[in-house]
């Protein structure tokens, strides 16, 4: 019986605290001087959050659709087996360079009938990954490396010069 009265007192205190909080909220929002502005701020923040959520979902949906299109295109390309144009191959390799090499402007790419020639300067630790990535590009038949390697140093004056 003693436990029951303690629980009922806690319940009564909880109810009182909730009623007090609700009353304070009502007073805060219905205040004749600033309540209108406060309600407008709450409404505007809610609308902004809704727009943010909508942008987030739209972006995720677009990325998922793009990935599906990419998988479909790669699948079609795998089964078609046709030759890849040298200009297209050059562009594919140049686009990969930016992800693999810290100074991609220091690498020249020449393509002729699927054979790729690389010239320029790259950091030692980037060299192996660069060759592996270029060889993995669809349409590359062969890679000839005329690349010079340098020890990696931030701001090295040798990187980027031919």
KOLKOL-784472 format. One line per 10 residues: number of its first residue (from 0); their letters; for each residue x, y, z of N, C-alpha, C. Coordinates in nm, 4 decimals, padded with zeros to 6 digits, m for minus. Last residue first. Layout:
// residues N
NUM = A = X Y Z X Y Z X Y Z | ... .
***
This chain:
// residues 162
161 = XXXXXXXXXX = 05.6694 01.9249 m06.7042 05.7024 01.8198 m06.8011 05.8488 01.8309 m06.8366 | 05.5415 01.9656 m06.3752 05.6242 02.0130 m06.4870 05.6579 01.8963 m06.5768 | 05.4047 01.8503 m06.1686 05.3278 01.9357 m06.2570 05.4088 01.9908 m06.3719 | 05.6559 01.8541 m05.9270 05.5289 01.7967 m05.9731 05.4584 01.8975 m06.0598 | 05.8667 02.0130 m05.8477 05.8861 01.9231 m05.9610 05.7556 01.8654 m06.0131 | 05.8069 02.1557 m05.6199 05.8109 02.2299 m05.7456 05.8260 02.1404 m05.8668 | 05.5768 02.0344 m05.3834 05.6993 02.0073 m05.4549 05.6993 02.0821 m05.5873 | 05.3644 02.0551 m05.2071 05.4134 02.1772 m05.2701 05.5442 02.1584 m05.3453 | 05.4628 01.7841 m05.0181 05.3586 01.8839 m05.0404 05.4217 02.0088 m05.0971 | 05.6165 01.5232 m05.1781 05.6372 01.6346 m05.0866 05.5313 01.7385 m05.1201 .
151 = XXXXXXXXXX = 05.7068 01.2052 m05.2697 05.5920 01.2916 m05.2418 05.6305 01.3965 m05.1392 | 05.9640 01.1692 m05.5111 05.9171 01.1498 m05.3735 05.8055 01.2500 m05.3450 | 05.8513 01.1018 m05.8434 05.9252 01.1846 m05.7489 05.8771 01.1489 m05.6089 | 05.8759 00.9443 m06.1619 05.8235 00.9481 m06.0250 05.9140 01.0336 m05.9388 | 05.7670 00.9931 m06.4910 05.8765 01.0055 m06.3952 05.8129 01.0105 m06.2571 | 05.6222 00.7911 m06.7465 05.6086 00.8765 m06.6286 05.7366 00.8769 m06.5463 | 05.5615 00.6556 m06.9628 05.6835 00.7354 m06.9717 05.6858 00.8339 m06.8549 | 05.4013 00.3599 m07.0117 05.4289 00.4623 m06.9116 05.5632 00.5260 m06.9377 | 05.1481 00.2420 m07.2015 05.2912 00.2678 m07.2054 05.3174 00.3834 m07.1103 | 04.9018 00.0025 m07.1978 04.9470 00.1269 m07.1367 05.0982 00.1327 m07.1446 .
141 = XXXXXXXXXX = 04.6352 m00.1287 m07.3996 04.7745 m00.1334 m07.3578 04.8083 00.0013 m07.2946 | 04.3631 m00.0989 m07.4342 04.4270 m00.2226 m07.4786 04.5649 m00.2400 m07.4164 | 04.0760 00.0272 m07.2940 04.2227 00.0371 m07.2943 04.2805 m00.0991 m07.3301 | 03.8091 m00.0302 m07.2685 03.8565 00.0128 m07.3992 04.0076 00.0254 m07.4074 | 03.7554 00.0713 m06.9421 03.7034 m00.0075 m07.0532 03.7485 00.0528 m07.1850 | 04.0276 00.0873 m06.7248 03.9294 00.1643 m06.8014 03.8866 00.0818 m06.9226 | 04.2332 m00.0502 m06.6072 04.0975 m00.0991 m06.5815 03.9901 m00.0218 m06.6588 | 04.4614 00.0901 m06.6689 04.4417 m00.0404 m06.7318 04.2992 m00.0924 m06.7136 | 04.4240 00.3028 m06.4945 04.4182 00.3263 m06.6393 04.3963 00.1948 m06.7130 | 04.4580 00.1742 m06.2467 04.3301 00.2375 m06.2794 04.3169 00.2607 m06.4298 .
131 = XXXXXXXXXX = 04.7254 00.0897 m06.2594 04.6186 m00.0088 m06.2406 04.4836 00.0496 m06.2834 | 04.8559 00.3387 m06.2807 04.8647 00.2396 m06.3891 04.7523 00.1371 m06.3803 | 04.7802 00.4527 m06.0298 04.7484 00.5181 m06.1570 04.7505 00.4176 m06.2714 | 04.8908 00.2799 m05.8428 04.7452 00.2939 m05.8491 04.7014 00.3569 m05.9810 | 05.1659 00.3247 m05.8985 05.1072 00.1913 m05.9184 04.9545 00.1995 m05.9296 | 05.1948 00.6122 m05.8390 05.2283 00.5511 m05.9672 05.1556 00.4187 m05.9914 | 05.1690 00.7214 m05.5907 05.0527 00.7273 m05.6793 05.0716 00.6467 m05.8073 | 05.4115 00.7106 m05.4638 05.3035 00.6281 m05.4082 05.1773 00.6307 m05.4948 | 05.5659 00.8958 m05.6190 05.5955 00.7513 m05.6188 05.4771 00.6672 m05.5723 | 05.3838 01.1380 m05.8089 05.4457 01.0952 m05.6835 05.4613 00.9433 m05.6848 .
121 = XXXXXXXXXX = 05.4631 01.2046 m06.1541 05.3689 01.1706 m06.0465 05.4479 01.1330 m05.9224 | 05.4967 01.3671 m06.4622 05.5541 01.3407 m06.3316 05.4434 01.3110 m06.2315 | 05.4847 01.2515 m06.8051 05.4787 01.3531 m06.7016 05.5403 01.3049 m06.5727 | 05.2685 01.0453 m07.0002 05.3939 01.1200 m06.9833 05.3754 01.2196 m06.8707 | 05.1310 00.7503 m07.1265 05.1279 00.8484 m07.0179 05.2653 00.9120 m07.0048 | 04.9404 00.6174 m07.3819 05.0756 00.6581 m07.3433 05.0622 00.7687 m07.2388 | 04.7397 00.3462 m07.4784 04.7520 00.4689 m07.4000 04.8979 00.4923 m07.3662 | 04.5510 00.2158 m07.7368 04.6811 00.2131 m07.6703 04.7038 00.3498 m07.6065 | 04.3179 00.2560 m07.8741 04.3105 00.1842 m07.7480 04.4414 00.1721 m07.6737 | 04.4078 00.4126 m08.0947 04.3509 00.2793 m08.1136 04.3539 00.1951 m07.9854 .
111 = XXXXXXXXXX = 04.5809 00.6154 m07.8897 04.5704 00.5799 m08.0318 04.5270 00.4345 m08.0406 | 04.6222 00.8805 m07.6650 04.5515 00.7566 m07.6955 04.5489 00.7373 m07.8465 | 04.7976 01.0344 m07.4036 04.7855 01.0199 m07.5486 04.7226 00.8838 m07.5762 | 04.8149 01.2575 m07.1452 04.7536 01.1319 m07.1877 04.7405 01.1344 m07.3392 | 05.0363 01.3915 m06.9028 04.9812 01.3976 m07.0390 04.9277 01.2598 m07.0750 | 05.0305 01.5287 m06.5862 05.0296 01.4028 m06.6611 04.9635 01.4263 m06.7969 | 04.9995 01.7519 m06.4330 05.1355 01.7126 m06.4655 05.1443 01.5829 m06.5446 | 04.7407 01.7749 m06.3600 04.7837 01.8577 m06.4727 04.9264 01.8234 m06.5162 | 04.7208 01.6259 m06.1306 04.6823 01.5622 m06.2573 04.7232 01.6449 m06.3787 | 04.8540 01.5918 m05.8619 04.8790 01.6967 m05.9610 04.8482 01.6408 m06.1000 .
101 = XXXXXXXXXX = 04.7658 01.3647 m05.7291 04.7491 01.4944 m05.6635 04.7711 01.6105 m05.7600 | 04.5694 01.1167 m05.8801 04.6972 01.1872 m05.8793 04.6764 01.3254 m05.8203 | 04.3108 01.0169 m05.8716 04.4232 00.9295 m05.8405 04.5547 01.0020 m05.8169 | 04.1169 01.1879 m05.9528 04.0912 01.1125 m05.8304 04.2139 01.0351 m05.7835 | 04.2131 01.2868 m06.1922 04.1860 01.3798 m06.0833 04.1610 01.3120 m05.9506 | 04.2142 01.0607 m06.3576 04.3397 01.1151 m06.3060 04.3168 01.2066 m06.1861 | 03.9591 01.0142 m06.4515 04.0091 00.9310 m06.3414 04.1345 00.9898 m06.2778 | 03.9434 01.1949 m06.6586 03.8525 01.2106 m06.5449 03.8985 01.1273 m06.4256 | 04.1355 01.0952 m06.8342 04.1577 01.2261 m06.7718 04.0670 01.2442 m06.6498 | 04.0030 00.8568 m06.9103 04.1292 00.8496 m06.8368 04.1563 00.9819 m06.7656 .
91 = XXXXXXXXXX = 03.7819 00.9602 m07.0471 03.7631 00.8710 m06.9327 03.8885 00.8659 m06.8464 | 03.9071 01.1038 m07.2532 03.8278 01.1742 m07.1527 03.8044 01.0879 m07.0282 | 04.0247 00.8917 m07.3964 04.1077 00.9985 m07.3403 04.0326 01.0706 m07.2284 | 03.7922 00.7568 m07.4779 03.8884 00.6907 m07.3908 03.9788 00.7933 m07.3220 | 03.6867 00.9477 m07.6498 03.6097 00.9053 m07.5323 03.7027 00.8403 m07.4309 | 03.8881 00.9522 m07.8421 03.8557 01.0744 m07.7672 03.7781 01.0414 m07.6396 | 03.8810 00.6875 m07.9420 03.9999 00.7364 m07.8727 03.9718 00.8621 m07.7913 | 03.5923 00.4857 m07.8860 03.6543 00.5967 m07.9568 03.7720 00.6501 m07.8747 | 03.6046 00.1384 m07.8403 03.5784 00.2682 m07.7806 03.6571 00.3733 m07.8566 | 03.4424 m00.1346 m08.0036 03.5609 m00.0540 m07.9783 03.5191 00.0819 m07.9235 .
81 = XXXXXXXXXX = 03.2001 m00.3500 m07.8364 03.2465 m00.2633 m07.9442 03.3685 m00.1835 m07.9038 | 03.0757 m00.5107 m07.6469 03.2113 m00.5444 m07.6890 03.2650 m00.4586 m07.8009 | 02.8220 m00.5511 m07.5344 02.8318 m00.5028 m07.6724 02.9710 m00.5301 m07.7288 | 02.8461 m00.6287 m07.2701 02.7986 m00.7278 m07.3665 02.8106 m00.6816 m07.5106 | 02.9415 m00.3957 m07.1526 03.0147 m00.5213 m07.1349 02.9743 m00.6226 m07.2409 | 02.7452 m00.2103 m07.2121 02.8784 m00.1946 m07.2716 02.9591 m00.3231 m07.2615 | 02.5333 m00.3034 m07.0527 02.5195 m00.2994 m07.1994 02.6558 m00.2932 m07.2662 | 02.6549 m00.2617 m06.8022 02.6141 m00.3959 m06.8426 02.5995 m00.4035 m06.9942 | 02.6866 00.0154 m06.7994 02.8053 m00.0710 m06.7937 02.7725 m00.2131 m06.8381 | 02.4148 00.0894 m06.8092 02.5048 00.1277 m06.9187 02.6302 00.0407 m06.9195 .
71 = XXXXXXXXXX = 02.3227 m00.0153 m06.5648 02.2642 m00.0614 m06.6911 02.3567 m00.0298 m06.8083 | 02.4777 00.1344 m06.3885 02.4912 m00.0121 m06.3904 02.4363 m00.0678 m06.5216 | 02.3781 00.3907 m06.4491 02.5187 00.3574 m06.4699 02.5426 00.2080 m06.4769 | 02.1104 00.3702 m06.3706 02.1424 00.3975 m06.5118 02.2869 00.3600 m06.5429 | 02.1547 00.3314 m06.0976 02.0885 00.2264 m06.1750 02.1171 00.2451 m06.3236 | 02.2693 00.5787 m06.0341 02.3465 00.4551 m06.0165 02.2861 00.3404 m06.0969 | 02.0556 00.7491 m06.0871 02.1778 00.7605 m06.1664 02.2641 00.6353 m06.1544 | 01.8782 00.6663 m05.8856 01.8405 00.6487 m06.0266 01.9638 00.6564 m06.1164 | 02.0265 00.7461 m05.6613 01.9939 00.6042 m05.6801 01.9570 00.5768 m05.8257 | 02.0335 01.0242 m05.7015 02.1580 00.9470 m05.7007 02.1321 00.7984 m05.7234 .
61 = XXXXXXXXXX = 01.7580 01.0819 m05.6797 01.8279 01.1090 m05.8052 01.9576 01.0288 m05.8121 | 01.7158 01.0106 m05.4116 01.6424 00.9413 m05.5184 01.7138 00.9592 m05.6521 | 01.8788 01.1947 m05.2819 01.9059 01.0513 m05.2671 01.8375 00.9713 m05.3782 | 01.7482 01.4345 m05.3608 01.8875 01.4082 m05.3974 01.9220 01.2607 m05.3895 | 01.4957 01.4001 m05.2427 01.5062 01.4168 m05.3874 01.6482 01.3861 m05.4346 | 01.5682 01.3927 m04.9717 01.5066 01.2742 m05.0337 01.5191 01.2813 m05.1852 | 01.6717 01.6562 m04.9446 01.7526 01.5391 m04.9115 01.6984 01.4142 m04.9817 | 01.4518 01.8152 m05.0112 01.5737 01.8213 m05.0921 01.6609 01.6983 m05.0694 | 01.2798 01.7396 m04.7982 01.2402 01.7139 m04.9363 01.3621 01.7151 m05.0293 | 01.4208 01.8360 m04.5795 01.3955 01.6916 m04.5900 01.3585 01.6545 m04.7334 .
51 = XXXXXXXXXX = 01.4089 02.1101 m04.6394 01.5379 02.0411 m04.6298 01.5220 01.8908 m04.6442 | 01.1344 02.1560 m04.6238 01.2025 02.1733 m04.7517 01.3377 02.1024 m04.7520 | 01.0983 02.1033 m04.3498 01.0275 02.0228 m04.4496 01.0935 02.0328 m04.5859 | 01.2528 02.3054 m04.2383 01.2915 02.1660 m04.2158 01.2234 02.0737 m04.3166 | 01.1002 02.5256 m04.3249 01.2381 02.5098 m04.3708 01.2858 02.3652 m04.3527 | 00.8653 02.4839 m04.1804 00.8612 02.4809 m04.3270 01.0011 02.4577 m04.3830 | 00.9698 02.5157 m03.9212 00.9075 02.3897 m03.9612 00.9024 02.3751 m04.1121 | 01.0515 02.7802 m03.9309 01.1510 02.6742 m03.9092 01.0959 02.5377 m03.9496 | 00.8042 02.9054 m03.9666 00.9070 02.9166 m04.0698 01.0147 02.8095 m04.0538 | 00.6750 02.8399 m03.7222 00.6181 02.7970 m03.8504 00.7251 02.7971 m03.9596 .
41 = XXXXXXXXXX = 00.8471 02.9688 m03.5420 00.8273 02.8236 m03.5330 00.7732 02.7693 m03.6647 | 00.8138 03.2344 m03.6294 00.9455 03.1712 m03.6326 00.9341 03.0193 m03.6288 | 00.5405 03.2717 m03.5776 00.5899 03.2808 m03.7152 00.7272 03.2145 m03.7281 | 00.5410 03.2526 m03.2995 00.4662 03.1532 m03.3789 00.5146 03.1528 m03.5237 | 00.6949 03.4811 m03.2424 00.7420 03.3482 m03.2034 00.6716 03.2388 m03.2817 | 00.5284 03.6853 m03.3382 00.6603 03.6657 m03.3979 00.7140 03.5262 m03.3656 | 00.3104 03.6511 m03.1619 00.2908 03.6395 m03.3075 00.4238 03.6120 m03.3782 | 00.4224 03.7001 m02.9091 00.3731 03.5664 m02.9439 00.3572 03.5470 m03.0935 | 00.4935 03.9472 m02.8147 00.5875 03.8782 m02.9048 00.5403 03.7406 m02.9490 | 00.2572 04.0539 m02.6875 00.3623 04.1393 m02.7434 00.4485 04.0676 m02.8466 .
31 = XXXXXXXXXX = 00.0797 03.8562 m02.5947 00.0288 03.9605 m02.6844 00.1389 04.0432 m02.7495 | 00.1636 03.5136 m02.6054 00.1987 03.6430 m02.5475 00.1553 03.7541 m02.6435 | 00.1297 03.2606 m02.6954 00.0151 03.3503 m02.7056 00.0393 03.4860 m02.6399 | 00.3697 03.1262 m02.6466 00.3233 03.1409 m02.7844 00.2088 03.2408 m02.7996 | 00.3969 03.1440 m02.3675 00.5072 03.1836 m02.4551 00.4577 03.2129 m02.5961 | 00.1581 03.0325 m02.2779 00.1874 03.1727 m02.2476 00.2964 03.2258 m02.3404 | 00.1973 02.7710 m02.3718 00.0831 02.8495 m02.4203 00.1081 02.9982 m02.3954 | 00.4228 02.7021 m02.2203 00.4290 02.7035 m02.3661 00.3166 02.7875 m02.4250 | 00.3177 02.7120 m01.9616 00.4271 02.8021 m01.9979 00.4395 02.8133 m02.1499 | 00.1291 02.5042 m01.9806 00.0860 02.6411 m01.9551 00.1927 02.7420 m01.9932 .
21 = XXXXXXXXXX = 00.3013 02.2874 m02.0170 00.2034 02.3207 m02.1210 00.1544 02.4639 m02.1035 | 00.4385 02.2931 m01.7727 00.5126 02.3118 m01.8983 00.4173 02.3508 m02.0119 | 00.2235 02.2390 m01.5968 00.2995 02.3634 m01.5841 00.3738 02.3940 m01.7147 | 00.1523 01.9861 m01.6837 00.0551 02.0943 m01.6922 00.1250 02.2292 m01.6839 | 00.3876 01.8469 m01.6211 00.3420 01.8553 m01.7607 00.2431 01.9691 m01.7782 | 00.3862 01.8762 m01.3425 00.4976 01.9308 m01.4205 00.4578 01.9449 m01.5674 | 00.1505 01.7374 m01.2813 00.1621 01.8785 m01.2461 00.2729 01.9456 m01.3270 | 00.2184 01.4809 m01.3651 00.1060 01.5496 m01.4277 00.1124 01.6993 m01.4015 | 00.4276 01.4319 m01.1832 00.4529 01.4316 m01.3275 00.3432 01.5079 m01.4003 | 00.2886 01.4391 m00.9434 00.3959 01.5354 m00.9682 00.4269 01.5456 m01.1169 .
11 = XXXXXXXXXX = 00.1188 01.2191 m00.9830 00.0606 01.3520 m00.9633 00.1648 01.4594 m00.9887 | 00.3095 01.0156 m00.9990 00.2207 01.0404 m01.1123 00.1595 01.1796 m01.1021 | 00.4137 01.0317 m00.7433 00.5000 01.0571 m00.8591 00.4171 01.0880 m00.9827 | 00.1824 00.9610 m00.5982 00.2424 01.0929 m00.5782 00.3339 01.1290 m00.6939 | 00.1462 00.7013 m00.6899 00.0425 00.7992 m00.7224 00.0945 00.9411 m00.7006 | 00.3752 00.5827 m00.5825 00.3558 00.5883 m00.7277 00.2516 00.6920 m00.7658 | 00.3183 00.6098 m00.3125 00.4385 00.6739 m00.3664 00.4272 00.6870 m00.5180 | 00.0919 00.4520 m00.2919 00.0785 00.5947 m00.2656 00.2010 00.6704 m00.3180 | 00.2046 00.2003 m00.3508 00.0982 00.2558 m00.4350 00.0849 00.4058 m00.4135 | 00.3786 00.1526 m00.1405 00.4305 00.1688 m00.2763 00.3284 00.2356 m00.3665 .
1 = XX = 00.1974 00.1190 00.0715 00.2889 00.2313 00.0770 00.3466 00.2607 m00.0622 | 00.0810 m00.1179 00.0000 00.0000 00.0000 00.0000 00.0861 00.1254 00.0000 .
***
